[in-house]
């Protein structure tokens, strides 16, 4: 845990290679429509990790997923190193 003036935060490593392998284009035939994170059947059964679709760039979807990994216990257990 690091402390920087008024800000206290934890530094954690995220498995982006695994995360990126589950991100696919929403509509492959139409560019720049959006991206979808597809949770595997095992992830859906065993933990509360869901599939997430977001219009826009892949980077914006990764930002949302990073937020979930930092705040949600199930995502953190699945994708932290």
ChimeraX attribute file (.defattr): number of C-alpha atoms within 10 A of each C-alpha:
attribute: neighborCount
match mode: 1-to-1
recipient: residues
	/A:1	7
	/A:2	9
	/A:3	9
	/A:4	7
	/A:5	6
	/A:6	5
	/A:7	7
	/A:8	9
	/A:9	9
	/A:10	9
	/A:11	8
	/A:12	12
	/A:13	11
	/A:14	16
	/A:15	12
	/A:16	14
	/A:17	9
	/A:18	12
	/A:19	17
	/A:20	12
	/A:21	10
	/A:22	14
	/A:23	19
	/A:24	15
	/A:25	19
	/A:26	18
	/A:27	12
	/A:28	11
	/A:29	8
	/A:30	9
	/A:31	9
	/A:32	14
	/A:33	14
	/A:34	19
	/A:35	23
	/A:36	18
	/A:37	22
	/A:38	18
	/A:39	16
	/A:40	12
	/A:41	11
	/A:42	9
	/A:43	16
	/A:44	13
	/A:45	10
	/A:46	9
	/A:47	14
	/A:48	14
	/A:49	21
	/A:50	15
	/A:51	14
	/A:52	14
	/A:53	16
	/A:54	17
	/A:55	14
	/A:56	13
	/A:57	13
	/A:58	18
	/A:59	10
	/A:60	14
	/A:61	20
	/A:62	18
	/A:63	11
	/A:64	12
	/A:65	17
	/A:66	18
	/A:67	13
	/A:68	15
	/A:69	19
	/A:70	17
	/A:71	11
	/A:72	13
	/A:73	13
	/A:74	15
	/A:75	20
	/A:76	19
	/A:77	11
	/A:78	17
	/A:79	18
	/A:80	14
	/A:81	10
